[in-house]
Amino acid sequence: MGRVAIVHDWCPSFRGGERVLAELCKIMGGRDVYTLFDFLSPEVKNEFFPDISFHTSVANQLPGVRRYYRSLFFLCPFLIEQFNVTEYDAVITSSAAFARGVLTRPDQPHVCYVHSPVRYAWDEQFSYLSEGRLGYGPKGLLFRHMLHNLRIWDTRTAHGPDVMLANSCYVRDRIRRIYGRDAQVVHPPVPMDHSGREFIAKKDDYYVTASFLAPYKRTDLVIRAFNDMPGRKLLVVGDGQQARSLRSLATGDNIEFAGYLPRLDYVAAVGQARALLFAGCEDFGIAMAEAQAYGTPVIAFDRGGARDIVQPLGGASNPTGLLFKQQTVEAVREAVEQFERREREISPVACRLNATRFSPERFRLEIGRAVEMAVNMCR
């Protein structure tokens, strides 16, 4: 394979999507990343993107754009189409919204790794509008019209890639329903420390929830549940737009907020926990898979990527966690109580072995096969 362009929606921080991007750069030997907005620190780039050139949209230069870049979603289809990648031998797009719409030649192999169809334009539109308090006034109608236009563009560009990959069975099903396309499931790579230093068999007496603190993660349900369980400790790891409101939601001293943690501290916090809790619906959920790699059981909402990751109690011979059916405070509380009654059935070793299904080596192999398929389709 000659020169490869890698296109990613945007890089506000180094999270799950950016980990996939870093791995794609390694696999493809790509030296050029095209992204609408780039706010990554020099330290992150030195560690994960050495010798990579980042090409951004003109909107990246707007004053203070870091504060409002998400509000420019209505411009992003136009902006992504301004990247000229037609001189490359192949294109890989890493897309949860716009990257897939980059313009390519008919004979140019294009593999798209889909983290999710555009959440706020499709099935989660009403949640996002409600969260933003956008009803049917002038502003609300304007946003609804812009989302309508985004759906038209999103559908039109869905058939551009030669090969479409989904990061979970949940996303594969959404791709089929929304775009009418079949996608192969390729789970994201989860870092595995083969020395075993990150595997922690002996657990402490606290629970942990770890994520970017955004509304759809439903960390509020976990905090409310532990407000009702003052005898159990909860550590909340992560930062984000909901950080302040979630701190005010906690009523007891059994809930501690750690904020953003450096890698080694994060591994220790999650690895030593009795279990990791997650009440949201994730497209995949690398934090849950990482917890399994550290030997930590996962208690999660039974939808989305959690179904791919967790081997549930009552449904697997070597269970690695528990899935609950409803997004309610009561369901979270009952799940914790059920976990404690059956905790001995889950071994840290089983959790660790379960995580090997998501190794970077397996990811590299499957991406390589997908690229080869796209090349053959364009011959």
C-alpha positions in Angstrom: 0.0 0.0 0.0 1.3 3.4 -0.9 0.3 6.7 0.7 -2.7 6.5 2.9 -4.8 9.5 4.2 -6.6 9.0 7.5 -9.6 11.2 8.2 -11.1 11.6 11.7 -14.0 13.8 12.7 -12.3 15.9 15.3 -9.7 15.6 18.0 -10.9 17.6 21.1 -9.1 15.2 23.5 -7.5 11.8 23.6 -10.4 9.4 24.3 -11.6 6.1 22.7 -12.0 7.4 19.2 -8.5 8.9 19.2 -7.0 5.7 20.5 -8.5 4.0 17.5 -7.0 6.8 15.3 -3.6 6.3 16.8 -3.7 2.5 16.1 -4.9 3.1 12.5 -1.9 5.4 12.0 0.4 2.6 13.2 -1.2 -0.1 11.0 -1.3 1.9 7.8 2.0 3.7 8.2 -0.1 6.9 7.6 1.7 10.2 8.0 -1.2 12.5 7.3 -4.3 12.9 9.5 -7.2 15.1 8.3 -9.5 16.3 11.1 -11.9 19.2 11.4 -10.7 20.4 14.8 -7.4 19.5 16.6 -7.0 20.4 20.3 -4.6 17.6 21.2 -1.7 18.6 23.5 1.9 18.3 22.3 2.5 15.7 24.9 -0.3 13.5 23.5 1.0 13.9 20.0 4.5 13.1 20.9 3.4 9.9 22.7 0.7 8.6 20.3 1.2 10.4 17.0 5.0 10.8 16.4 5.9 12.1 13.0 2.2 12.5 12.1 1.0 15.7 10.3 -2.4 17.0 11.3 -4.4 18.9 8.6 -7.3 20.8 10.0 -10.3 22.7 8.6 -10.3 26.5 8.3 -12.7 26.6 11.2 -10.0 25.4 13.5 -8.6 28.9 13.4 -11.7 30.6 14.6 -11.2 32.6 17.9 -12.1 30.5 21.0 -13.4 27.7 18.8 -12.6 25.1 21.4 -15.6 26.3 23.4 -18.2 26.0 20.7 -16.9 23.7 17.9 -19.7 21.2 18.5 -22.3 24.0 17.7 -20.7 24.2 14.2 -22.1 20.8 13.2 -24.2 22.3 10.5 -21.0 23.5 8.7 -19.1 20.2 9.2 -20.4 18.4 6.0 -19.2 21.3 3.9 -15.9 21.5 5.8 -15.1 17.8 5.5 -15.6 18.0 1.8 -12.9 20.7 1.5 -10.1 18.2 2.4 -8.4 17.1 -0.8 -7.3 13.4 -0.3 -7.7 12.4 -4.0 -3.9 12.1 -4.5 -3.5 9.3 -1.9 -3.5 5.6 -2.8 -6.2 4.8 -0.2 -8.3 6.5 2.4 -9.3 5.3 5.9 -12.0 7.2 7.7 -12.6 7.0 11.4 -16.2 8.4 11.7 -18.8 9.1 14.3 -20.3 11.9 12.2 -18.6 13.5 9.3 -15.3 11.9 8.3 -17.0 9.3 6.0 -18.2 12.1 3.7 -14.7 13.1 2.5 -14.6 13.2 -1.3 -12.7 10.3 -2.9 -12.0 9.0 -6.4 -14.2 6.1 -7.8 -11.0 3.9 -8.0 -9.6 4.9 -4.6 -10.0 2.3 -1.9 -12.0 3.7 1.0 -12.5 1.9 4.3 -14.7 3.5 6.9 -14.5 2.5 10.6 -17.8 3.6 12.1 -17.8 4.5 15.8 -21.5 5.4 15.5 -23.9 6.9 13.0 -24.5 10.5 14.0 -26.2 10.1 17.3 -27.8 13.5 17.6 -29.2 13.4 14.0 -30.9 10.0 14.3 -32.4 8.0 17.2 -31.0 10.2 19.9 -32.2 13.5 18.3 -35.0 14.0 20.8 -32.8 13.4 23.8 -30.3 16.0 22.6 -33.0 18.5 21.8 -34.6 18.0 25.3 -31.2 18.3 27.0 -30.6 21.6 25.1 -34.1 22.8 26.0 -34.9 23.2 22.3 -38.6 23.0 21.8 -40.6 24.3 18.8 -39.7 28.0 19.2 -37.7 29.7 16.4 -34.3 28.4 17.7 -35.7 24.9 18.2 -37.2 24.8 14.7 -33.9 26.0 13.2 -32.0 23.2 14.9 -34.5 20.6 13.8 -34.2 21.8 10.3 -30.4 21.7 10.4 -30.6 18.1 11.8 -33.0 17.2 9.0 -30.4 18.5 6.4 -27.7 16.6 8.2 -29.7 13.4 7.9 -30.0 13.9 4.1 -26.3 14.4 3.7 -25.5 11.5 6.0 -27.7 9.2 4.0 -26.3 10.4 0.7 -22.7 9.8 1.8 -23.3 6.4 3.4 -22.5 4.5 0.2 -19.2 6.2 -0.4 -16.9 3.8 1.4 -16.1 0.5 -0.3 -15.9 -1.3 3.0 -17.8 -0.3 6.2 -16.7 -1.5 9.6 -18.7 -1.2 12.9 -17.1 -1.1 16.3 -19.8 -3.3 17.9 -22.9 -5.4 17.1 -25.1 -2.5 18.3 -23.5 -0.1 15.8 -23.7 -2.8 13.0 -27.4 -3.0 13.6 -27.8 0.8 13.6 -25.9 0.9 10.3 -28.2 -1.6 8.7 -31.3 0.2 9.9 -30.2 3.7 9.0 -28.1 3.2 5.9 -29.3 -0.2 4.6 -25.7 -1.4 4.5 -24.0 -4.5 6.0 -20.9 -3.8 8.1 -18.4 -6.2 9.6 -17.8 -5.9 13.4 -14.3 -5.0 14.3 -14.0 -4.2 18.0 -11.7 -1.3 19.0 -8.2 -2.2 20.3 -7.8 -2.4 24.1 -4.3 -1.9 25.4 -3.1 -5.2 27.0 -0.1 -5.1 29.3 1.4 -8.5 28.5 3.6 -8.3 31.6 0.5 -8.6 33.7 1.3 -5.5 35.8 -2.1 -4.0 35.1 -3.9 -7.1 36.2 -5.0 -6.7 39.8 -6.5 -9.8 41.4 -7.0 -8.5 44.9 -9.8 -5.9 45.0 -10.5 -3.1 47.4 -13.9 -2.4 48.9 -15.2 0.4 46.6 -16.9 0.7 43.2 -15.8 2.9 40.4 -17.5 4.6 37.4 -15.2 6.0 34.8 -16.1 8.0 31.7 -16.2 11.4 30.1 -18.9 13.1 32.2 -21.6 13.8 29.5 -25.4 13.3 29.9 -25.7 10.2 27.8 -23.2 8.4 30.0 -25.9 8.4 32.7 -23.4 8.8 35.6 -26.2 10.6 37.4 -28.0 7.2 37.8 -25.0 5.6 39.5 -24.5 8.6 41.8 -28.2 8.6 42.8 -28.1 4.9 43.5 -25.1 5.3 45.8 -26.8 8.2 47.5 -29.3 5.5 48.6 -26.5 3.1 49.6 -24.3 5.2 52.1 -22.6 2.0 53.3 -21.0 1.5 49.9 -18.2 3.6 48.4 -18.2 5.0 44.9 -15.2 6.6 43.1 -16.2 8.8 40.1 -13.3 9.1 37.6 -13.4 11.5 34.7 -14.2 15.1 33.7 -16.5 16.8 31.3 -19.5 19.1 30.8 -21.5 17.5 33.7 -18.7 17.5 36.3 -20.1 20.4 38.4 -23.8 19.3 38.3 -22.8 15.7 39.2 -20.7 16.8 42.2 -23.7 18.7 43.5 -25.9 15.6 43.0 -23.8 13.6 45.5 -25.3 13.8 49.0 -23.0 11.7 51.1 -19.3 11.3 51.9 -19.3 7.8 50.4 -19.0 9.3 46.9 -15.6 10.7 45.9 -14.7 12.5 42.7 -11.3 11.9 41.3 -11.5 14.0 38.1 -9.2 13.2 35.3 -6.5 10.8 36.2 -3.1 10.1 34.5 -2.8 6.7 33.0 -1.0 4.9 35.9 -3.4 6.4 38.5 -6.4 5.5 36.3 -5.3 1.9 36.0 -4.8 1.6 39.7 -8.2 3.2 40.4 -10.1 0.9 38.1 -8.0 -2.2 38.6 -8.4 -2.1 42.4 -12.1 -1.5 42.3 -14.6 -4.2 43.3 -16.5 -3.5 40.1 -16.9 -0.9 37.4 -20.4 0.5 36.9 -21.8 2.0 33.7 -25.4 3.0 33.3 -25.3 4.6 29.8 -25.7 3.1 26.4 -22.2 3.1 24.7 -21.6 2.3 21.1 -18.7 0.1 22.4 -17.2 1.3 25.7 -13.5 1.0 25.8 -13.5 1.8 29.6 -15.5 -1.4 30.2 -13.2 -3.5 28.1 -10.1 -2.0 29.9 -11.6 -2.7 33.3 -11.9 -6.4 32.2 -8.3 -6.3 31.2 -7.4 -5.2 34.7 -9.4 -8.1 36.2 -12.3 -5.9 37.3 -15.9 -7.1 36.9 -18.3 -4.8 35.0 -21.9 -4.0 36.0 -23.6 -2.3 33.0 -26.8 -1.4 31.3 -27.9 -4.2 29.0 -27.7 -2.3 25.7 -25.0 -1.2 23.3 -21.4 -2.3 23.4 -21.8 -3.8 26.9 -23.4 -6.8 25.4 -20.3 -7.4 23.3 -17.9 -6.9 26.2 -19.5 -8.5 29.3 -20.0 -12.2 29.8 -23.0 -11.9 32.1 -23.9 -13.9 35.2 -26.5 -16.5 34.3 -25.6 -16.4 30.6 -22.0 -17.5 30.4 -19.9 -20.3 31.8 -17.2 -18.0 32.9 -19.0 -14.8 33.8 -17.2 -11.4 34.0 -20.0 -9.1 35.1 -23.7 -8.4 35.3 -26.1 -6.6 32.9 -29.2 -4.8 34.2 -32.3 -4.2 32.0 -33.5 -0.7 32.8 -31.9 2.8 33.1 -33.2 3.6 36.6 -31.8 4.2 40.0 -33.6 1.2 41.3 -32.1 -1.1 38.6 -28.6 0.1 39.4 -29.1 -0.4 43.1 -30.5 -3.9 42.6 -27.7 -4.8 40.2 -25.1 -3.9 42.9 -27.0 -6.0 45.5 -27.2 -8.9 43.1 -23.6 -8.6 42.2 -22.6 -8.8 45.9 -24.7 -12.0 46.3 -23.0 -13.7 43.4 -19.6 -12.0 43.4 -17.7 -15.3 44.0 -18.9 -16.6 40.7 -16.8 -14.0 38.9 -13.0 -14.4 38.9 -10.5 -11.6 38.0 -8.7 -14.2 35.8 -11.9 -14.8 33.7 -12.2 -11.0 33.3 -8.7 -10.7 32.1 -9.0 -13.6 29.6 -12.2 -12.1 28.3 -10.4 -8.9 27.4 -8.0 -10.7 25.2 -10.7 -10.8 22.5 -10.1 -7.0 22.0 -6.3 -7.1 21.7 -4.5 -4.6 19.3 -3.0 -7.6 17.5 -6.5 -8.8 16.6 -7.5 -5.3 15.5 -4.5 -4.9 13.2 -5.3 -8.2 11.5 -8.9 -7.4 10.9 -8.2 -3.9 9.6 -5.6 -5.3 7.3 -8.2 -7.7 5.8 -10.7 -4.9 5.4 -8.2 -2.8 3.5 -7.2 -5.7 1.3 -10.9 -6.2 0.5 -11.4 -2.6 -0.5 -8.3 -2.7 -2.7 -9.7 -5.8 -4.5 -13.0 -4.1 -5.0 -11.4 -1.1 -6.7 -9.3 -3.1 -9.2 
